[in-house]
């Protein structure tokens, strides 16, 4: 289980909203902190890892539970 510092609920939001919100939230966080992003848009499965690669932030873990996707992103 990943220890998260903050949670960002993006349930019901469609692309690109989860990534836009993720970007804004991570910018406000301190380096080393972990954000849990919760989404139900399938696009997030590709978008979140791609965003992490592009921005240099670390995708610590991702998992799916009953159609809900959880991503744990560590700010670098």
C-alpha positions as CSV (number, residue, x, y, z in Angstrom):
1,X,0.0,0.0,0.0
2,X,1.4,3.4,-1.0
3,X,1.4,6.1,1.6
4,X,-0.3,9.1,-0.1
5,X,0.0,12.7,1.0
6,X,-3.0,14.0,-0.9
7,X,-5.9,12.7,-3.0
8,X,-7.3,14.1,-6.2
9,X,-10.8,12.9,-7.1
10,X,-11.5,13.0,-10.8
11,X,-14.4,10.6,-10.9
12,X,-16.9,11.5,-13.7
13,X,-14.4,13.7,-15.5
14,X,-13.3,13.0,-19.1
15,X,-10.1,13.6,-20.9
16,X,-8.3,16.0,-20.7
17,X,-9.7,17.2,-17.3
18,X,-8.0,14.6,-15.1
19,X,-4.6,15.4,-16.6
20,X,-5.2,19.2,-16.3
21,X,-6.2,18.8,-12.7
22,X,-3.2,16.5,-12.0
23,X,-0.8,19.0,-13.5
24,X,-2.1,21.9,-11.5
25,X,-2.2,19.9,-8.2
26,X,1.3,18.5,-8.6
27,X,2.7,22.0,-9.3
28,X,1.5,23.1,-5.8
29,X,3.0,20.1,-4.0
30,X,6.4,19.7,-2.4
31,X,9.0,17.4,-4.0
32,X,8.8,13.9,-2.6
33,X,5.1,14.1,-1.8
34,X,2.7,11.5,-3.3
35,X,-0.6,12.3,-4.9
36,X,-3.4,9.7,-5.3
37,X,-5.4,10.4,-8.5
38,X,-8.7,8.6,-8.7
39,X,-10.4,8.5,-12.1
40,X,-13.0,6.4,-14.0
41,X,-12.1,7.6,-17.5
42,X,-10.3,4.9,-19.4
43,X,-8.1,7.5,-21.1
44,X,-6.3,8.0,-17.9
45,X,-4.8,4.5,-18.2
46,X,-2.6,5.9,-21.0
47,X,-2.6,9.6,-20.2
48,X,-1.3,9.5,-16.6
49,X,1.8,7.3,-17.3
50,X,2.5,9.4,-20.4
51,X,2.2,12.6,-18.4
52,X,4.6,11.3,-15.8
53,X,7.2,10.4,-18.4
54,X,6.8,13.8,-20.1
55,X,7.1,15.8,-16.8
56,X,9.7,13.6,-15.0
57,X,7.4,12.8,-12.1
58,X,7.3,9.2,-10.9
59,X,4.3,6.9,-11.3
60,X,4.8,4.9,-8.1
61,X,1.9,2.5,-8.6
62,X,-1.4,2.2,-10.5
63,X,-4.3,-0.2,-9.9
64,X,-7.9,-0.8,-11.1
65,X,-10.8,-1.6,-8.8
66,X,-14.3,-2.1,-10.2
67,X,-13.7,0.3,-13.1
68,X,-12.0,2.9,-10.9
69,X,-8.4,3.7,-11.6
70,X,-6.0,4.8,-8.9
71,X,-2.6,6.3,-9.7
72,X,0.1,7.2,-7.2
73,X,2.3,10.0,-8.5
74,X,5.4,11.2,-6.7
75,X,6.5,14.7,-7.4
76,X,10.2,14.9,-8.3
